[in-house]
Amino acid sequence: MHLGVVDLSIVVVYLVGVVLLGMLVTKRASKNIQNYFLGGNTLPWWMLGVSNASGMFDVAGTMLLVYWLTVYGMKSMWLPWLWPVFNQIFLMVYMSAWLRRSNVMTGAEWIKTRFGTGKGATLSHIIVVVFALISVIGFLSYGFKGIGEFAVAFLPPLVTNPATLLAHPDINANLYGLILMAITTLYVVKGGMFSVVMTEVLQYAILTISSIAIGIIAMNYVSPAMIHSVLPSGWSNIFFGWHLNMDWSSVNSVASSKVTEFGKWIATDGYSMFGLFFVMVLFKGIFISAAGPAPNYDMQRVLSTKSPVEAAKMSSAVNVVLNPARYLMVAGLTVLALTNFNALYSGSIATPNFETILPEVLAHYIPVGLLGFLMAGLIAAFMSNFAATVNAAPAYIVNDIYKRYINPNADPKVYVNWSYVTTLLVIVVGVSIGFMVSSINSVVLWIVSALWGGYTAANVLKWYWWRFNGYGYFWGMLTGIGTMLILLVLDNLNVIPFLRNWPLANNASMNSFPIIFAVSIIGCYVATYMTPAEDDETLMKFYKNVRPWGFWKPIKEKVMRADPSFVPNKDFKRDMFNIVVGVVWQITLMAAPVYLVIRDWSGLIVSLLTMIVTTIILKLNWWDKLEATFGEKKAEAGSINSSTAALAGETK
């Protein structure tokens, strides 16, 4: 089905409007790179939170969530821990504030505050830039694939020649992805962070209205009896045992007879032993979350806030803004898909191909006019994610390579102009990779399981262990990423078949994480102990500025001798308690909209009551204590005083 004139006109008006809005702030953004990449640190925390959430509300991820909820039911609430979504709780409780205290522009620039300016710090700086660019290009190819497959279901084909389509079946999807990326590029390149945030706030408003509309339509079209007729026992239960124990073959519905095949899809995904899967994603997720945000748009939003307190508030807003609206849409699409699966699903039953069902549901159920608005909203989701991702990448090239190593004293306009060039370069590379990608899910698993395996170990140790140095960071990252690439090649060649069978069947990316993590840890420790520790002045300045908890005792003692008034961080137990409460709170924000749409009133009541209790606890034990914990007066976030520097010199 293709859009009619009315719906297509709405989409065109939206695209023109958002480009014009983005271009309006070009002058403000082009003053200097601080304005271009961080909005001059003048944007309010709530606006950055909405922008960050809008950037995460992408079409490709939404299609994946619809697939997961359809096949795994309420137990799918745990599957996004693959990414892991609860890293936002770590960020809001303490990590965003720690990061914001650094007063830097990028994650690579942060390296100088932790490891100084020696050779080890330089190597660490380079490896972070490399990782940032690889991950950004991966996310660009992921978004490119998702929006192309979504758009081609509604828009007329650009290529109709049968021979061409036979040779290149994805050509129309790729071309539409290219067109929409080009439109978004118009305002991202010129407007920087200002245009990204302003347009994302508008896009989030459209997305929220779209989500509410889809939820209401689903509740009107589908009765509770219709839903339950196509669901197996246990679908509505969020809790689980060692095995998934969801028997889709027991469903006997004429309207959706194909759903009996979902059991085969579960086996293909490798999540049948759900308890083991949960343990693995929890293990991986805790370490990734403790490592802090990866060098992408999430980190840029944290660094763009006005203060550490606002950074923490911004990360909390992401959970509230993103999850209820997104899961209202996901739940609506899921119940419409489940109750009409035979008619809507055109993919292969033997191989899961759920990436096209979202446009099919919209095409069948959304009336003229509203369909155009919803299309604009979902295209907005793609544009938000794409714009946020693109904005993060050039900062590493311009600020961390060109400015640092090539032209450190250039006019601010020169850096802004180079930002334009590098933005276009990153987009071209990301699109080129996207043309070669076969599916959304394959990109997601590669990024969150394998690539982050190489990132995690070194980035955990940098926060919590004083002895960890720049050489350890470099070799830990290098061995981790190198192991990831080797395993990826060997897996594709089927040289090490156990990767696909143990411990999770058909899940090589998850199985590889412990191996990558272990090799990276070894690289970190060997390199650290083979080289000297960083100088005391650098470590003391970092510790006093950031005030982390962890294994910092030797440095803490030196700082307190130099400044007896210094108050060390004693909030470890409180932070851990708040994280546990926050994770439960986040799950309720995801589950409550689903229970509402499927009319499971007992599940909804339990979710809402749990949400209220956890919200009160977080209000009293976290929000009300933010200023005292991370405010500038207590944090003493300025540079180390002269007595500290003097002591550092004496102890070398």
Secondary structure, 3 states (H helix, E strand, C coil): CCCCHHHHHHHHHHHHHHHHHHHHCHHHHCCCHHHHHHHHHCCCHHHHHHHHHHHHCCHHHHHHHHHHHHHHHHHHHHHHHHCCCCHHHHHHHHHHHHHHCCCCCCHHHHHHHHHCCCHHHHHHHHHHHHHHHHHHHHHHHHHHHHHHHHHCCCCCCCCCCHHHHHHCCCHHHHHHHHHHHHHHHHHHHHHHHHHHHHHHHHHHHHHHHHHHHHHHHHHHHCCHHHHHHCCCCCCCCCCCCCCCCCCHHHCCCCCCHHHHHHHHHHHHHCCCCHHHHHHHHHHHHHHHHHCCCCCCHHHHHHHHCCCHHHHHHHHHHHHHHHHHHHHHHHHHHHHHHHHCHHHHCCCCCCCCCHHHHHHHHHHHHCCCCHHHHHHHHHHHHHHHHHHHHHHHHHHHHHHHHHHHHHCCCCCHHHHHHHHHHHHHHHHHHHHHHHHHCCCHHHHHHHHHHHHHHHHHHHHHHHHHECCCCHHHHHHHHHHHHHHHHHHHHHHHCCCCHHHHCCCCCCCHHHHHHHHHHHHHHHHHHHHHHCCCCCCHHHHHHHHHHHCCCCECHHHHHHHHHHCCCCCCCCCHHHHHHHHHHHHHHHHHHHHHHHHHHCCCHHHHHHHHHHHHHHHHHHHHHCHHHHHHHHCHHHHCCCCCCHHHHHHHHHHC
